[in-house]
């Protein structure tokens, strides 16, 4: 099986090491448990052999059938096992029987060392038990000893612990070897099978890191400690470094107060701690940060990750705040300019709702600003057209206005700028003129209107009836066409003097009709 060259070999070794330690530990505990149980069983078996030998000796003596020297020894357990029968003689302890697989005889020195050992003395003193330690040869042994009651004799059986341990050591080595091989194969197989998962995890981490680093918004990650209740800076992205004018290496690991002392005055420190404890998301729309590195307006969004880390996502809105301030100042300037205009000015949006109006518009409509802004305009709005509209004021009076519409862009959206002029007086004058015209048209007296040069501009129907001249025949001509030549010159002289002073002249003319007939006319002439 082949492991991908992209594999993290450090991870592979760490996994192998951990599994090996766990397997060896479990195997060691299991083998040690078996060894301890086996050793206890061996001790009991050895004690049983010694007890049987003691019982045989006692039975033989009681029956007086078989001399002790003729008793056949029961072979002890194992290749290294030995069995000793000894007695207290007048001259001292003496080994009278010995059996072993690996030795046939004992030297005098061995016999001397045996009878002087603790196990022999304890057995001769009437005690029985199990002993672990060194024998007369210096070997590590486990031994059982017991007295032969009332005869000054004792029996000792022993076996080398190394013989007992040998199969366990062999088994442990085998288990360890097989475990290591299986663990190695299992580790490789596991990592090979998990390669796609690990690749996806690494790819996800890489994407997250790239996203983290290339976000336009600043990101600060804090670590909260339940033990001391402190928040420390864990990481910053590039945007955060630029916004805060700091290198992340200089603040990572520091507490919030040490890294960013201006947060407390801005009130964000309390927000960070609340989110760290409660896990509730909080927004901090606008706050001003200031420290020795710089200052500016910020907007933050704070939340807690499942890992317990607290994330502050923030933007630098200093430029936006400055633009808004400049916009407010600009708006205040042009609003004041518009308010000083005598022409009513209104701005409506694409939904035909009023967004702005000046004081002249308030006066024209008879409503205050707050009553009109945001409500539908109520009249058709067509760009580039001039329209006549009737405005009904709150008092019930009607105002006539002429409205000019100009398309415009405001705040990046389509709007219309409306200019409204009060033409009520003009409309009334037109009405009066129409009435006057009708009166002149229907007047029983002939009416002639001339310009300052004395040329006829208008005559009413009565003039046509009296003079015989039709309207087209006299328009643009001088009234002298009516002269008969019979009116004295001083009458005309008096006429001009009177109207030149601005007075009305009243007198009589003897004129001539179109037919040539003469007629007398009573005239009233007024300057205009």
Order of alpha helices (4+ residues) and beta strands (2+ residues): alpha-beta-beta-alpha-alpha-beta-beta-beta-alpha-alpha-beta-beta-alpha-alpha-alpha-alpha-alpha-beta-beta-beta-alpha-beta-beta-alpha-alpha-beta-beta-beta-alpha-beta-beta-alpha-alpha-alpha-beta-beta
